[in-house]
Amino acid sequence: MAAPPLGLACRVAGAFTTPAVAHSGFGPPRLGPGLLPSKRWSGVVRMGAVVGGGQEGEEDEELRQTKEQAAARKRWETLIREQKIKTLTPREAGYTFKLTDKALLDVRPSNERQKAWVKGSTWIPIFDVDTSVDLGGLSKKVSNFVMGTPLLPSESELCPDTYETGRNFVQQVEEKFSKDTDIILVCQKGLRSLAACEQLYNAGFENLFWVQGGLEAAEEEDFEREGSQPF
């Protein structure tokens, strides 16, 4: 593993002065445009339209999805701007996990986790594959909300499988960790781990770190990987 990024010691100690989000220099920092790709959101909307029925129902669903997207983005921007959730790059997360006593919580579904995982990480999925649901429940499952937070699969997951909310996600985390534990949350692309951060923050967890871009943005040397496939 190469030398730690400059300034990492200060960042992981809690002295985060500049969240790793897009910032024009004017006004508060905002989440970068890549965080909530419109293609990914529209994929959920299109899927809901396919199983939802007529044109009026499609328009209502699209409007609802748009409002939910805007509300989620606003909440997440606020949490990061106010540093209630701190941001790490994959490389920073890898060094932090290796060199400190912070926990690494993998919230990906089982079909992703079984391919590859970070050695020593804890796995508690925020939602998981549900093979029992029929097409009539597909839209509801994929656009499932918990505490007002959209739980979105990555683009590659939209077609082959359906998903259901991980049962008692917050409860399982509470059973594993005290609320003052430093927890680094990671998923495949960064969306679900950010949703998980929001849930845990609302439940009273105090020290949450979000890996922006997820494992998919990591280089091979960033984490010690186990499993048969790349992240």
C-alpha positions in Angstrom: 0.0 0.0 0.0 1.4 3.4 -0.9 1.9 6.3 1.5 -1.2 7.8 3.0 -2.8 10.8 1.3 -1.5 14.2 2.5 -3.7 15.5 5.4 -5.4 12.2 6.0 -4.4 12.2 9.7 -6.2 15.4 10.2 -9.3 14.3 8.2 -9.8 11.0 10.0 -9.3 12.7 13.4 -12.4 14.6 12.7 -10.9 17.9 11.5 -12.8 17.8 8.2 -12.9 21.4 7.0 -13.7 20.7 3.3 -16.2 17.9 2.6 -15.3 16.0 -0.6 -18.2 17.4 -2.6 -18.4 19.7 -5.6 -18.1 23.3 -4.6 -18.0 26.3 -6.9 -16.6 28.7 -4.3 -19.9 30.5 -3.9 -22.3 29.4 -1.3 -22.4 26.1 0.6 -20.8 23.0 -0.9 -23.2 20.7 -2.8 -23.2 17.1 -3.7 -21.5 16.6 -7.1 -23.7 15.8 -10.1 -22.4 12.3 -10.3 -23.9 11.3 -7.0 -27.5 11.0 -8.1 -27.2 10.3 -11.8 -30.4 11.1 -13.6 -30.1 7.9 -15.7 -30.2 5.8 -12.5 -33.2 7.7 -11.1 -35.0 7.6 -14.5 -34.4 3.8 -14.7 -36.4 3.4 -11.5 -39.1 5.7 -12.9 -39.3 3.8 -16.2 -39.5 0.5 -14.3 -42.4 1.8 -12.3 -44.1 2.9 -15.4 -43.8 -0.5 -17.1 -45.6 -2.3 -14.3 -47.8 0.7 -13.2 -50.5 0.8 -15.8 -51.8 3.8 -17.8 -50.3 7.1 -18.8 -51.9 9.0 -15.9 -50.4 6.6 -13.5 -47.0 6.9 -15.2 -47.1 10.7 -14.9 -48.0 10.5 -11.2 -45.2 8.1 -10.6 -42.7 10.2 -12.4 -43.7 13.3 -10.4 -43.5 11.4 -7.1 -40.0 10.1 -8.0 -38.8 13.6 -8.9 -40.0 15.0 -5.6 -38.5 12.2 -3.6 -35.2 12.6 -5.5 -35.1 16.3 -4.7 -36.0 15.8 -1.0 -33.3 13.1 -0.6 -30.6 15.2 -2.2 -31.5 18.2 0.0 -31.3 16.1 3.2 -28.0 14.5 2.2 -26.4 17.8 1.2 -27.4 19.2 4.5 -25.9 16.3 6.5 -22.6 16.6 4.6 -22.4 20.3 4.6 -22.9 20.4 8.4 -20.4 17.5 8.7 -22.9 15.4 10.5 -21.7 12.8 8.0 -18.1 13.1 7.1 -16.8 12.2 3.6 -13.9 9.9 2.7 -12.5 8.9 -0.7 -12.0 5.2 -1.2 -8.3 5.6 -0.7 -8.8 7.6 2.5 -11.3 5.0 3.8 -8.8 2.2 3.1 -6.0 3.8 5.1 -8.4 4.8 7.8 -9.7 1.3 8.2 -6.2 -0.2 8.2 -4.5 2.3 10.6 -7.3 3.1 13.1 -9.9 1.3 15.1 -12.8 2.6 12.9 -15.3 -0.1 11.8 -16.0 -0.6 8.1 -19.7 -1.4 7.5 -20.6 -2.9 4.1 -24.3 -2.3 3.4 -24.5 -4.0 -0.1 -26.9 -6.8 -0.9 -25.8 -10.4 -0.8 -25.4 -10.8 -4.5 -22.7 -8.1 -4.5 -21.1 -9.0 -1.2 -20.5 -12.7 -2.2 -18.4 -11.6 -5.2 -15.8 -9.5 -3.2 -15.6 -7.8 0.1 -13.1 -5.9 2.2 -11.2 -8.1 4.6 -12.3 -7.5 8.2 -15.4 -5.5 7.2 -18.8 -6.0 8.8 -21.7 -6.9 6.6 -25.3 -5.7 7.3 -27.3 -5.0 4.1 -29.6 -2.0 4.0 -31.7 -4.0 1.6 -31.2 -7.4 -0.1 -32.3 -9.5 -3.1 -35.9 -10.6 -2.9 -36.5 -13.5 -5.3 -40.0 -14.1 -4.1 -41.7 -10.9 -5.4 -43.8 -11.1 -8.5 -43.9 -8.4 -11.3 -46.9 -6.7 -9.6 -44.7 -5.7 -6.7 -41.6 -4.8 -8.7 -42.1 -1.0 -8.7 -42.8 -1.0 -5.0 -39.8 -3.1 -4.1 -37.3 -1.2 -6.3 -38.4 2.3 -5.1 -38.8 1.2 -1.5 -38.5 3.9 1.1 -37.5 3.7 4.7 -37.8 6.8 6.9 -38.2 8.9 3.8 -34.9 7.7 2.3 -34.8 6.1 -1.2 -33.0 2.8 -1.3 -31.8 2.6 -4.9 -29.9 -0.3 -6.5 -27.2 0.5 -8.9 -27.9 0.6 -12.6 -26.7 -3.0 -13.2 -29.1 -4.3 -10.6 -32.3 -2.8 -11.9 -33.2 -5.6 -14.3 -32.2 -9.1 -13.1 -33.3 -8.9 -9.5 -35.8 -7.2 -7.2 -35.0 -5.9 -3.8 -36.6 -5.6 -0.4 -35.6 -3.5 2.5 -33.1 -5.1 4.8 -35.1 -6.2 7.9 -34.3 -4.2 11.0 -31.2 -2.7 9.5 -30.7 0.0 12.2 -31.5 -2.6 14.9 -28.8 -4.9 13.6 -26.3 -2.1 13.6 -27.3 -1.1 17.1 -26.7 -4.7 18.3 -23.2 -4.7 16.7 -21.9 -1.2 17.5 -22.4 1.4 20.2 -23.6 4.7 19.0 -20.3 6.5 19.7 -18.4 4.0 17.4 -16.6 5.4 14.4 -18.3 3.7 11.4 -17.2 3.9 7.8 -20.1 3.0 5.5 -19.6 1.7 2.0 -21.6 0.2 -0.8 -21.0 -0.4 -4.5 -21.5 3.1 -5.9 -22.2 5.3 -2.8 -25.9 5.8 -2.9 -27.1 3.1 -0.5 -24.3 3.8 2.0 -25.4 7.5 2.1 -29.0 6.4 2.7 -27.7 4.1 5.4 -25.7 7.0 7.0 -28.9 9.1 7.2 -30.8 6.3 8.9 -28.1 5.7 11.4 -27.6 9.4 12.1 -31.4 9.7 12.7 -31.1 6.8 15.1 -28.4 8.6 17.2 -25.1 7.4 15.8 -22.6 10.1 16.2 -19.5 9.3 14.1 -20.4 8.3 10.6 -18.1 8.4 7.6 -19.4 8.0 4.0 -17.2 6.5 1.2 -18.0 8.7 -1.8 -18.2 6.7 -5.0 -18.3 3.4 -3.2 -16.1 0.3 -3.8 -16.5 0.7 -7.5 -14.4 3.9 -7.4 -11.6 2.2 -5.4 -8.3 1.2 -6.8 -7.0 -2.3 -6.2 -4.5 -1.1 -3.6 -7.1 0.9 -1.6 -8.5 -2.0 0.3 -7.4 -5.5 1.2 -9.9 -7.5 -0.9 -11.3 -11.0 -0.4 -13.5 -12.9 -2.8 -13.2 -14.2 -6.3 -13.9 -11.0 -8.3 -12.9 -7.4 -8.4 -15.1 -4.8 -6.6 
